[in-house]
Amino acid sequence: MTEILISVAEISIEKTPPIIATSETVISATDTIMSRPHIIIDISEAVICIVDMIISATERPISGAGMIISAIDTSFFGAEISIAAAEKTSGGVCSR
């Protein structure tokens, strides 16, 4: 079950626009400049939404276990996002 969640989340992240990292800013493929924490928060929320939808669709609970999801675009840079999965049950709602 955990392997399936990580696999789907990684596919989702790889489809995001490439990100160029500098020491102060992050520049997306659309040439919008954002500060580094904002872009990471957006990716984390997207991954959490995907995980919530998968849990809802499979109707299985996941007890408190941690998982690490890597978002790597080899042409620019790689970042790791660590998400602690709190105990969730079926029917979870993705809120943004």
SVG drawing of the C-alpha trace seen along z (x, -y; Angstrom):
<svg xmlns="http://www.w3.org/2000/svg" viewBox="-16 -37 39 39">
<polyline fill="none" stroke="black" stroke-width="0.4" points="0.0,0.0 2.8,-2.5 4.8,-1.7 1.7,-2.5 1.2,-5.9 4.8,-6.9 4.9,-5.9 1.8,-7.9 3.0,-10.9 6.4,-10.8 4.7,-10.7 2.6,-13.7 5.6,-15.8 7.6,-14.9 4.9,-16.4 5.3,-19.8 7.2,-22.5 11.0,-22.4 12.4,-24.5 15.7,-26.4 17.1,-26.8 19.3,-29.7 20.4,-30.7 17.6,-33.3 14.8,-32.5 13.1,-29.8 12.2,-30.5 9.5,-28.3 9.2,-27.5 6.7,-30.3 9.3,-32.9 7.5,-33.7 9.8,-34.4 8.7,-33.0 10.6,-32.6 11.7,-29.1 9.3,-28.2 6.2,-29.0 7.1,-26.6 7.9,-23.8 4.6,-24.3 2.6,-24.1 4.3,-20.8 3.7,-19.4 0.0,-20.3 -0.4,-18.7 1.2,-15.5 -1.0,-15.4 -4.1,-15.9 -3.1,-13.0 -2.4,-10.8 -5.8,-11.7 -7.6,-10.9 -5.9,-7.5 -6.7,-6.7 -10.3,-7.7 -10.5,-5.6 -9.1,-2.5 -11.1,-2.8 -8.1,-1.6 -6.7,-3.3 -3.0,-4.2 -1.6,-4.3 1.1,-6.9 4.1,-6.0 6.5,-8.4 7.3,-8.5 9.8,-10.4 9.0,-11.5 11.7,-12.7 11.0,-15.3 14.0,-15.2 14.3,-16.9 17.9,-16.0 18.2,-19.0 17.8,-21.5 17.9,-20.3 16.4,-17.7 14.6,-18.3 13.3,-16.0 10.0,-16.5 9.3,-14.6 5.7,-14.0 4.7,-12.5 1.5,-10.6 -0.8,-10.9 -3.4,-8.3 -6.0,-8.7 -9.1,-6.8 -11.2,-6.3 -13.2,-9.2 -10.5,-11.8 -11.1,-15.2 -8.5,-17.2 -8.8,-20.8 -6.6,-23.7"/>
</svg>
